[in-house]
Structures are given as structure tokens and as C-alpha cells.
Amino acid sequence: MRATEQAHQAVRRVVRTGETVVDATMGNGHDTLFLGKLVGAEGNVIGIDLQEKAVELTRHLLLENGIGDGRVQLVRGSHAELASAISGPVAAVMFNLGYLPGGDHAFTTRKETTIAALEQGWRALRGGGVITAVCYRGHPGGREEAEAISAWAAALVGAEIEIFERKEREDGPLLVTVRKSATADGLKGS
Ligand SMILES: C[S@@+](CC[C@H](N)C(=O)[O-])C[C@H]1O[C@@H](n2cnc3c(N)ncnc32)[C@H](O)[C@@H]1O
């Protein structure tokens, strides 16, 4: 199974209808659409991307799929400001890192901003909530970003961590999944 599908599976196990979730790297909008369907009309999705192009592609994909009812909030900006885009506990935060396929490589995620966003996502996560990060190690900085995320996850207290990778491909995608202990609450510190 692809890392992106595994990430969906991890999120599906945790998120309930009506909850608030975040797509921290909207890109073409596939994860935002997945989250929009998952939380339903009563739920809330906050989608973030640096590029206007990603905002437009995602808006289009949502409309094409009949999700134009306001459950998704599209934010153009850096996920390093994730905390300012949310106002309460969230059930899941998804990251699909790297750059938009076929797009401008100037908008590639960077380990410093990714770690800042993960930290804010972790603080906002409700007990039992999940963060997924699909990392790509074949482009400049990708391996270092994947290593920084694995180290960040390993240092968390009150987290269950899973790392999925295909052993036969050293530069293939790596999925880091972090689940918060069920007794912890979002927005109460790290
Ligand atoms: C691999 S793509 C995401 C694919 C997307 N999840 C999908 O389903 O199509 C990575 C995205 O991260 C975005 N990005 C890069 N740095 C960012 C940052 N600091 N904050 C938010 N988005 C960022 C890029 O613009 C790009 O659209």
C-alpha cells in the first residue's frame, strides 16, 4: 500500500464525524477532499498551503466533488503559523511533504518550518488524535527533513509512534504516524 493510503487509513481509524482536522500541505487537494468527506457537513477542515495555485486547485477539487458547503476553510500561508489558523482541539493533522508534482520547487517544505508546524499540531491535538507525515527522501533536503521528523516524534512524551517504509527503496517515501495518548487534551501545552 502507498504511504499516502496508509496515512488515510491511520486518520480514518481515529477521526469521527463532526470533528475538526487539518491538512497542513493542501497541494492538489486530495487529502483535503478525503478529510472533508470524513468529517461530514458538520465537521471542519482547515487546509493550508503556501501557494495560491494549491488553494485554487483544492477549491476546484472540492467543488467538483460537491463539497462547497463551508466545512473547509482554505488558508494561503505557511503551516509554521498553524496555531493561528485553529481555535480548538483537532482530531488529526496531515502533512504530505515535499513539492507539488509538476509545480514550482521553490515551494518545497523545509525541516525547520515543518517541525514548527508539527509542534503546533501536536499541542492542538485532542487525546487519541493523530498526526501523519508522508516524507519524500529523494529530493534535496528531503532525507534531512524525514530524519528531523523521526527524531522529533521519538522525543515526544505520551505518543505512540509508527514508521512505515519500504525497505527495498532507501530513498522511497516514509510515513511517520504519531498518536496522542487518549487521556491527553489538545491546546494544553506540549
Ligand atoms: C506534496 S505537495 C502536497 C500534496 C497534497 N497533500 C495533495 O493531496 O495533493 C506539498 C505541498 O506543500 C506545500 N508547502 C510547502 N511549504 C509549505 C509551508 N511552509 N506551509 C504550507 N504549505 C507548504 C507546497 O506548496 C505543496 O503544495
The ligand as an ORCA input file, in Angstrom:
! r2SCAN-3c Opt
* xyz 0 1
  C       3.456     17.080     -1.957
  S       2.529     18.551     -2.011
  C       1.070     18.130     -1.109
  C       0.128     17.190     -1.845
  C      -1.286     17.221     -1.316
  N      -1.415     16.765      0.037
  C      -2.276     16.517     -2.228
  O      -3.073     15.706     -1.732
  O      -2.257     16.797     -3.430
  C       3.365     19.600     -0.845
  C       2.731     20.955     -0.702
  O       3.319     21.611      0.425
  C       3.265     22.999      0.173
  N       4.153     23.710      1.107
  C       5.499     23.830      1.059
  N       5.948     24.528      2.136
  C       4.850     24.852      2.871
  C       4.653     25.572      4.090
  N       5.682     26.085      4.773
  N       3.390     25.717      4.544
  C       2.338     25.194      3.868
  N       2.463     24.506      2.705
  C       3.705     24.329      2.216
  C       3.643     23.133     -1.281
  O       3.194     24.360     -1.803
  C       2.931     21.906     -1.884
  O       1.693     22.272     -2.428
*
